[in-house]
Amino acid sequence: MTALQRFQNRIAGMFQSGYDAIRTNGKRKAVSSILKHEDQELKNGDRHKMLGAARDLSRNFALVAWAIRKHLDYVSMFDFQSRTGNAELDAQIETLMTEWQRPQNCDAAGRFPFRKMLRLFEACRTKDGDVFALKLQSMQLQALEADRIRQPEDIEGTEETPWINGVRVNAAGGLAEVAIYDRVGNGRFMWNRNVPASRIIQHGYFERFDQVRGISPLAAAINSFRDVYEGIDYALAKMKVEQLFALVFYRDAQDSVGIASGTDANGYQVDFGKGPVQLDLDPGDKADFLKSDNPGSNTREFIGVVLAIALKALDLPFNFYDESHTNFFGSRAAWLLYDRSCQSKRDDVAEFLRKITVWLYQGWIVSGQLVPPAGARVSDLAFEWVHRGMPWWDPAKEISGNVAAIKAGLDNPYRICKEAGRGEFEENIDAIARAQEYARQRGVVLDYGQTPEPVQMPDASGDDSNDDDEDDNGSNNSRGRQ
């Protein structure tokens, strides 16, 4: 290197960025300086490959299927509650909602009740990135899986409102129209129709403001899961080979050829299916069982690390997979952290449910099934989709702690009932009142810890004899205590 080159390198180094994250030095993958729209990173054919890989893993790898089911247990279980404050109106709305949730009323295909539909909506969002609900005039929902929303071939959008992965966006980047395709077999699709955004509810995972189509959180873990899945198959194949060649004989070179060809009269025939076997070997011959540590402890430990990292794509703690990984307190702490990570996902599901509920309210009002109070709008009919919480781990301790928190003003019965999945507070009180009334009619005493009525003591202030008696009793009591 000449002096001029060294001088040029020194000058160039003075103007380099101070962030090591953009430097590769040939030791790692080069950082791209081309910044794209997120939907350009995963478009058309690439999106379909990602979708197929996630579906294949959930279909064939039990661990991925379990991880998705566990995610659904914590994210997709909600119960409807009308909150108008009018008991009669609340009862009417909840009756309408209960009836609508039956398969023939909520599902266009008539197969699933709404609880199951909601679980499937979240499952599709988790595996595919997003899913669409089409609102029909029959007040039913038709589920549209992600692969059925495709880029139209013969329709072009404008520069301000382009088509992006099957969705036409408006000038602000919001959803304006979607292209629906039908599956016609062998991976082929046929265009069906375009539907305006007013009839579509999209449910997906988004990480950027400009993102139009959702991307599965499993995208970052698909390769790790596939490597483990294939590695398990290879390890099992190796184990089978070892079982086929269980016994190895060591003989002289000239004899071993005869054994291999089966022409040596002194070859050993061993049948393990006839019970205990005694090997009568010639002098100098030796037999060993073929065995190996497969897979080795280091391999098992490494697979565990890879799985722990992959499960983080769904925020699942490793002790959910391996219950013996930690003790009770470690499990409790991991669950609390996981439950917090589920909050934003539940918020997405709650918003999805809110849009469906507003649409139902509008349909019921138009059809006359629901008559709101005079002057009330749909936005005035308050409601809530309550996430079904987890049961108590240690009921005696947790209930005592909850009671103490209520007494100190740090919590309230409504929140505690929700978090513990114990129903609504008012419903619990009403049920207790019915139980007490029934028990009273049957002559049974139920102790719910009620505060007894205060006992009225006689007023002895004007009776001297009573005062003397009380003094005598007090002195006697004092002597008795001494």
N, C-alpha and C positions, 0 to 999 in steps of 0.2 A: 504494500500500500504506500503510495507516494505521500509526501508531506501535504500536498494540495488536497488529496482525498481525506486525510485525517482531519484537516482543517474544516472541510465541508461537512464531515460527519459530526464534528464537535458543534458546529453552528446549527445543524439540523436538530441535534439533541437538545439544544437550548430552547427550541420552539415546540418540542413535543408536549402532548397533553400530560398532565400530572396524574391522570387516572389509569391505574394498571389494568382495569377491567377491559380496556379496548386494545391492549397489547397482547400479541400472541407469541412472538419470538420463536415460532415453529414448535412450541410445546403443546399447543392445544388448538382446537378448531378456530379458524379465523372468524372474527366478528364481522357480520354483514353491516354495511353502512346504508343499505337500501331499506327504507322504512315503508311498509305497505299497510294498506287497509287489512284488518284482521280477516275479513272474508276472502281477500286475495291470497292469504297464506294457506287457506284450505278451501278450494273451490272445485266445483263440478266433480271430475273423476277422483281427485284426491280426497274430497269429502266423503265420497261413497266408499273408498277404500278404508278410511278411518272408521266409518260406520260399520262396515263389514267385519273389521278386526275386533271391534268392541262386542258386537253381537256374537261372533264366533267364540270369544273367550267366555262370555256369560253362558253360552250354550254348552260348552265342553269342559270348562275348568271349574270344578266345584267351588274352589276358593273365591273366584270372582263372582259367581252366582250368589254365594253366601254373603259376600261383602255388600253387594247391591241390596239383597234382602234386609240385611241389618241396617243399612242406610234408610231404607223405606220404613222400617219399624219406628225410627226416631223422627222422621220428617213428614210422613204422609198420613198420619192418623189425626183427624179433626172431627169435632162434633159441632153441629149448628145450634145457636142460641139466638132467639129473637129478643131484642133489648128495647122495645118501644116504650116500656113502662106501663102499658095498658095490658092487664093480665088476659083479658078476653081476646084482644088482637094478637098478642104473643102466642096464645094457644092456637088461634086460627092459622097463623103463619107457619108455626112449627108442624101443624097437621098437614098443611099443603106441602111443606118441604119433605116430610117423612114419606108422603105418598109419591112425590116426584122421584125420590131416590130409588124406587123400585125399577128393576131392569127394563120392563116394557115401557116405562115412562121417561127414563133419562137416557138410555142407550139406543141409538138409532138401529143397532143390530139386535137389540133386545136380549143380550147375553149377560151383561154384568150389572149388578147394583152399583150405585154411585160410589160407595166406599171402595169397591174393587176398581172402578174406573179411575178414581183418583190415584190409587196405588199404581195402576198401569201408566197413567199419565206421567207420574214422577219417575217410574222405571224407564220409560222411553226417553225422558229428558236426560236421565243419568247416562244411558248407554249411547244415545244418538246425538245428544247436544240440545235438541229441542223437539217439540211436538206441538201440533195445532189442534184446536177444538173448533169444529164448524157448527155454528148455531143454526138449527133448522127451524122452519115455521111451525113444526109439530111440537116445539118446546123440547126437542131431544138434542143431544150432542152426538156428533159424528167425529170420532178420533181420526186424525190424519198423521200417520207416522212420517218421520223426517224424509225418508227416501221418496215419498210421494209428492213432495214439494220440490220441483226441479226447474232448471233454467229453460224457459221456452225457446225453441229453435227458430220459429218464424215470426217472433214478435220482438221488436226492438224498442227500448225505452229512449228517453231523451237524455241529454247530458245532465239535466237537473234532476230527473226522475228515472234513474237507470234500473234495470233488472239485476239483482244480485242474488245468485244461488237460488233462483225460483221466487224471489220476493221483489216486487217493485216498490221502491221507496219514494216518499214525497220530497219536496224541496228541503225539508228540515231533517231528513234522514229517517223519518218514521215509516212504519209499515203502511202501505197504501193498497196493495193488491198482491195476491199469491196465485201461482199457477199450480193447479192440482192435476196430477197424472194418475192413471190406473195401471196396475201391474197386469201384464198380458202373458206372463210366463217366460222362463229361461232368461231372467234378468232384463227383459224388455219392458218398456213403459210406453203408454199412449196418452197423449194430452186429453184431458177431460173438459176442464173449464177454468176460467179465471174468476176468483172470488174477491170482492172488495173487503177491506180491512174491517168494516163495520160488522161483518158476519164471522170474523175469525178472532180467536183468542190464542196467542202464542205463549207457550210455556217453555223457557229455555234457560241455559246457563250463559251468562254474559260477563266478560271481564274488561270490556272497553266501551266507551261511549258510542263510538261509530259502528259498533258491531251489529250486523243485521241478523245473522243466523247464529244460534247457540252452538257451543262446542263442548263436548263431553269432558267432565273433569277427569275421566279415565285416560284421556289422551296422553298425559305425561307418564302413565304407568303401564300402557299397553305392552311396550317392548319388554319391560321387566317381568310382567306376568307371563308373556309368551315364552321367555327364556326359561323361567322356572317350570312352566308346564311341559316344555320339550325336554328339559333336563330330567324331570321325573320319569318321563317315558324311556329315556336312554338308561337311566339307573335301573329301572325295572327290567329292561331288556338284558342288561349285563347280569343282573341277578338270575334271570332265567337260564342264561348260558352256563353260569356256575353250577346251577342245579342239574343241568344235563350232563356235565362232565364232573361228577362228584368225586370220583376215585381215580387216582393216578398211580400206575405201577412203574417202578424204576427197575430195569434189567440191563444186562449187558447189551452192547450194540448189536451183536450178531443175533441175539434172541429177540430184541425188540422189533426187528423187521418181520420176523415170523408172527409175532403177536399182532402187529398192525394188519398183516394180510390174512390172518386167521388160519394159517397153515401149520402153525406150531402146535403139536399135540399137547405140549405142556402149558399152553395159554390158560389164563385164569378166567373162569366164567362165574360172575358174581350176580346173584339175584337178591336185591334188597326187599323184594315183596314177600319173601318166605320167612320173615321174622329174623331173629338174631343170626348173624353170619360169622363164621369162623374162617379166617383166611389161613390156609396151609401153604406158605410160600417156600420156594426153593432157597437153599442157602445163598446169601448175597442179594436176594431180591428184597424190595421194600415197597410199601404202599402207603400213600398219604391221601387224606381228604383235601380236595381243592376248596379253599376258603379265602376270603378277603374281607376287609372292612369296607363294605360298599353300601351306601356312600360313607366316606370317612367323617369323623367328627368335625374336621375343619370345613368340609363341604356342607354338612348340615348347618353349621353355625353361619356360614356365608349365605346359604339359602334363606335362613331366618332373617338375616339383615336385609336382604333384597326384598323379601315379603313385607317387612316392617316399613321400608321406604315406599313400596308400591301402595300399601294400604293407606298411606297418608294422602293419596290422591282424593280419597273420600273422608279424610280426617279421622279415620278409624284408629284407635289405639291398638297396639300390638297385643295387649292382654285380652282383647275381645277374641282374637284368633287363638291365643294360647293362654287359657285361664290360669295355668300354673306359673305364668311369667312373673307375677307379683303377688303380694299379700292383699288382704282385704282393704287396708287403707290406701295402698297404691292403686288398687282397682277403683276405689271410690274417687280418688283424686283424678285419675284418668277419665272417668266417666263425667265428672263435673266439667273438665276442660272440653271434652267432646260435645257435651250438651250445649255449651256456650257456642261452639263452632256451628251447631245446627241451627242457631237462631236465624241467621240471614237466609238459610234455605227454607225454613218454615215461613219466613216473611214472604218469600216468593210464592209459596203454595197458598198462603192466606190471600195474597193479592189476586192470584188466579181464581180462587174461590169467590172473592168479592165481585169480580167481573161477572162470573156466572150467576151469582145471586141477584145482582142488579138487573141483569137480563131476565131472570125468572120473575122478579117483582113486576117489571114492566109488562111481561106477558100475562101474568095473573090479573093485573089491573085492567088491561085491555079486554081480556076475556070475561071479566066480571067475577072471577073466582076470589079476588081480594078487593075489598072496599076499604080504602084508607080513610082516616078521619077527614072531615071537611077542611079543605085548604092545605092538607098535608101533601108533600111531594115524596117521591121515592127516597130522596136523600134524607128525609125526616124519619124514615122507618129504620131505626137503628137495629143492627144485628152484629153478631160476632161468630166467627169460626174458631172454636177453642181447641187448641192442641191438647191431645190426651197425654197427660204427664206420666211419669214413672211411679210405680208403687214405692212405698217406703222400703228401704233396705233393712233398717232396724226400727220397727214400728214404735216400740216402747220409748226409746231414746229420742227419736225424731218427733213423735207426737208431743212429748214433754217439752222439747225445744220449741216447737211451733206454738204451744200454749203460752210459754214464757215470752216469746216474741210478740204475740198478740197483746198480752197484758202490758208489755213495755211500750206498746205503740209502734213497734218496729215492723209489723206485718199485719195482715188481715185475713180472715177466713176465706174470702173469695180467691185470693192469689194462692193460698195454700191448697185449697181444693183443686185448683187447676193444675198446679205443679205436681201434685200427687195423683192426679187422675181419679179423684174421688167424686166426680159429678159436680153439680151446682150446689152452692151453699143453701139457697132457698129450698131446693128440692130435698136436700138432706134434712133440713129442719121440718119440712112438711111431712116427710116420711116418718120421722121420729114422733111427731104429733099423732099421726095415724096409728103408729105402733102402740103408743101410750094409751090412746083411747080404746083400742082393741083389747089391750092387756087389762085395762080397768074393767071393761065389760066382762071379761073372763075371770076376774078376780086374781090377776097376777100382778105383782109389783115389779116394775122395771126401774132400776136405779141408773139414771143418766147423769148423776152428779149434780142434781139440782140443788140450789141453795135453799135450805129449810126456812120456813116462815119464822120470824123472831118471836120468842116466847115472852108474853107479858107477865112480869113479876109483880106480886101484890105490893101495894104501897104501905109500909109499916111505920111511916114517919110520925103518926099521932098516937101510937099504942106503946105506953111505957113498959107494959109487961113483955111485949114482944122485944123491945129493946133489951130488957134484962135477959130474956132468953137468948137473944142473939149474942149478948156479951158472954153469957155462960157458955153457949155453944162455941163461940170464938175462942174462949180461954181453954175449953176442953180440947178443941181442935189443935190449939197451939201445943198443949201438953202432949197430945197424941203424937204430933209431928216430932216433938223433942224426943 
